């Protein structure tokens, strides 16, 4: 994916976001397990990495009317462009 626009704000897609290892720690016992990674690896693996999300950066070319808010809000439309 190349860019994504959320509301009036345009973002550049940087790369896949790898999942934090904390999800493998049982919060009650403190013991580590690879069960969650093993499950995610079945459908979230890309080039040997488990991808959970996307890293985005605000595009310098974001335009809008002067004074227009660049805040994201629940319900904003999301448009991906390849």
Secondary structure, DSSP 8 states (H G I E B T S, - for coil): --EEEETTEEEEEEEEEE--GGGGB-TTT--B-SHHHHHHHHHHEETTEEEEEEEEEE-TT----TT------TT--EEEE-
